[in-house]
Amino acid sequence: MTVPLTADAREHGLTGDGITNDQPALQRLVDTMGAARTADGRPRVIRVPAGRYVIQDVPTVWRSGVSLIGAGRGATCFVLRNPGARTRPVPLAWFTAAQHDAGPDNHLADVTFAHFEIDGAGVTTEEYDPLAKGLGLQYVLRGRFSDLYVHDTAATGFGCDFLQDTVVEGVLAQRCGRQDSGEQMGGAGVGIGVGGWGRVERLTVTACTATGNGTNGVFVELQNEEWPRPRGIRITACHAEDNRFGISDWGADGLLVSSCTMLGNHEAGFDVSSQGTSGTGGRGGIVTGCVIDGNLRDGIGLGNTPGPYAFRGNRISNNGRYGYWEHNLAGGDERPAADIVLEANDIRDNALDGVRVDAAMRDAAVLDNRIRDNGRRIAGAVAGGGEGVRYSAFSVVDEKADWPADGHRGKKVSVGGRTAMVAFNTSTELALAPARPGADSAWADGVPGAGSAYRLPGTPDLRAGLTVAAAVSRPQMHGNRIGDDQSVRTQTHALRITDEGRWSSGRVSDNDLSDNATAATRFETAPAGGRWRDNDE
């Protein structure tokens, strides 16, 4: 029997009626098309008309050279369920090293997945299983994943690893990682394991949107600490919002991130650290032309990397703690980070320090940045309640208040035993963040009643443009403007070196450090050596 190059799924037993389990028919069709491709070397395409196709209890094992093309998001929808297999993850399609012996010599080639939706709300496992994804493929060569809408999966939505000569474009991942506590592996919108193809993985992730996912919006993660960190990966024109982390580099070499927006994420907009499977931070990356705004804690968190890393031409603003935070997590690489570059960024309106250094650095370059109007968290401790105080899912209103704008940004408001995070505030209203990514309320235990008493903590007295609280050696700091031009200045100093900080050697020249609220500099530990000249204070 001749197997056609293109097959209509309805003509091969799939019903798309939202009731019938279409998984057995899909598996038979994939196997038939895959066997035909093996026989004649010609890739096949399964076209799936509009409908709701139930994939129940058993995932579909994919075959090389078989593509799956729907009629569009919302039109063609694969509905994942596991009522009869609560211990089994049910991705739409899977092919993995552990289950199917996938590898560089046993890979999927010439596959396209495009123009359909995956609804993962019907899969719940007895214990969290990182394989409970929307798509879970490993070792893909010449793949294309386009125009996919993946949502409400128990673990990662798009969770495919080791993608060579592959493009991931136009993927919308929402509310994935339902069962992830936020501290477990997986649970992302778009999560891509790297390193399986060696030193170079030619992968482009572009125009993807990830909102409300349990861990990362978009991340790449080295899967084995003994593997070389791959180059060749690009993330461009993506949007990450209301995830735990927006975009993360957990082990690549030379990751290029450009023209992305990272907004309202709970820990950091952009993260480099040792939190991934291999405990390895990325290195050699470049982040450029991005807007990193309104994240609940930090705009950029960089740690557990020996460097280098470069951030050029970004807007890093309105974040709830620091604009840029240099730090290390225990258990990861804690060597001084070398050759970190902050150049021509607009770092402004963050709640505390614009740039905070809490881990050792050497040969850093801080060049031509505008570090302005930070330290916005100036409001003191507050207690209120009674008449004029009311609550909603995402706000606290006190009609009697007169708070400075954003003076409580990044604080936790306490109401009895409940707490919620303040995203920003006006004179009388606290705008609150979701209790966890994708949540429909800021309150985990229900909205407080009108008039309930609330408390807000105080704020640090010192909030500098650049604070150094670790050893910094041989830095180059040139051409920066670090000041405050607000009517009420909130950035207390341009440069502060704390008791724990050390600044040795290097060159500091031609910086404008004037017009801060208190003074240009505060040296609790005096800088040692180096050349300081032509700085306006």
Steps between C-alpha positions, in 0.01 A plus 500: 500500500625843405501743791427858388736783584213686667217343697178647639466387863121470470539252218716281722278453803534821704162653587575836662164486682643587846377168644661210315856409596690577180840389632492143362407624152768770513765248606408265215517783250836627631642146484371449146638830375828447685549154352433637151756773551756242615428293191529771235672788680220747427356693800126481562244753626188437711243775453247535781176687423322715758373309800580395857712185498522316832837340579431286805715299742779418252741743330570462130850378418620708207681384187767668293386684189137535612351850534175606669317801353173636636246752375608771746500581869158444649381322186707184545539416868658193658345439842729305734344284774608219733195384701610137475873553553560738788864395531576554131582830328316550170671743263352523153822365348816367656829347402768502770837354590367327812184349348596451135882499487505831314844639420709659224490171307132436576329833449191657346577676172297726274199547726264796520236562766284798410165676527327330791420522870590266786272511805676330791243575771375142507831342607574476872751252638504365856842659549655775295658350188720727283405289196135611517560745216314617195778390264794294628746420220877455520765497229325678216685584178361754253186558703250782481247581772271780392176670607426277799282585801588284802329559831420363846739206488606337826869550415673691218285597204754484218766271649725385218875441533804488271363683199749522215440719192161576649268801528244548776276790400170645605442266794255634759542322836261594779451368854727202450660330800170474693639233732846651539557667836737743332802321649485179293650412163304601194173686541588760234319642202779431250779286646782372280773264618834554327836328461399172336644586159840616626662841487261660251119485498353716226170604653284812461211577736307796365172688548388274784281616789505341846265621774403368841726192496615332821876546458653659190332667210777398259822325602789293373659249736816290471392143573832351612775693679765288324380605154644801317289813526357550151519811285265599221178570696296816444189629677351798322179707504344296782270617780515354854252623762374380840731198517731423790792595272454665163787373284781289650842376391582192703803371316546627143813661358447821306121513525375799302182664637372798305189716463310318774261630766514357854225649714345426837689178569513398866874445561687658211440610145825343379686238703839331482562258786561139604133410544484265202539122485878515459552777758675709234459868422538629149803691378604716208146622439383831357169666594421802285209724409262356759239657730528347849233679700275461802633166620407440861855461627790555261527601140814294436643238735849381404688232692689170504685595183872555453408747225517665265152646450387823333187714539480779243230749412225367725231678700505359854231682693226497764613174656403423860850471640816544289534579133808278472606255773838325499479200733582131539282215618656255744609177334572657162812655352610775740814622326525874436309582183742641243438743216143591579393795285220747575498742210256768384211370709221715641476379862233708670207515740584174675386463861842469669846511340530539127797260498583278799820294519479222762754263341861545394583646159821575314568705189141621483412783262226748591486734203271779382194396702228729629430381854228739607221550753536167677419440867128559445404295807508794743177456697535413866318233695121535490209350692142564397150363489139584571281740308618576149712185474389242245651205317467329164677210331786727394483814712487665839336844518530732798310820430673673792854425379739739333783271389784614274463349154673159497622560856387147593611329178632150570373479860271234642175624648376289796134460589463267795677182391480588129766673294513639149772666292470865401575545131462881514289760676324833462422737786207287620524163324740207515501298176577138584666219307351152455567267795689275260547514125169467321290536816167684485560682829782650704361328810569128541236467773223723374442876476492672842182665612444874478658691786744222593818630662814498285869564558787600271868482609751783485771553241882510495650843560771463233403441136781573260537498125787250537562312826806279543474244782763251378854500362529689170848506346634690198165650392466750219228759568473771239247740354207415729238744619385391846261746659142597578296772332165438672330777695542277806829318463505135606842376386714583802847458345655439162760250628506322834761251625371317809691353793507168315599655170849538354601716203858453385700636208321577176403832343210731585479799269270750333189399697228744604418404860316818595142576605431208732283537809782485756847501342691383196681220682495309827809291577454286810810324368736731315600402145860383467725603216402558142444829322209732578478816291267750334186387681231762568367485853 
